[in-house]
């Protein structure tokens, strides 16, 4: 049984397989911290103005074992350093959380169910 962490950061995509959900969540947290240390994204204009908090800097996805679709969820790191946790892959459902730690904890609970 293995879990996968996929990091989509700009045009780069990386994947890592881990043995447990706890290891996958720890890896996801480490990658979130890496992206946040880079600093934020600037405002841009393209058809309309986009502020850093409206732009996804990186998407860190955690997917569980399973032949077809196992449990999936992740965290979007926004351009202002904020995070948005979610469950699902195609139809993402936001996880309401007060902090990154709370988001990771709730993500772990949901993926282990």
Secondary structure, DSSP 8 states (H G I E B T S, - for coil): --EEEEEEETTEEEEEEESSHHHHHHHHHHHHHHHHHT-----EESSSEE-GGGSEEEEEEEE---SS---EEEEEEETTS-EEEEE-SSS-EEE--SSHHHHHHHHHHHHH-
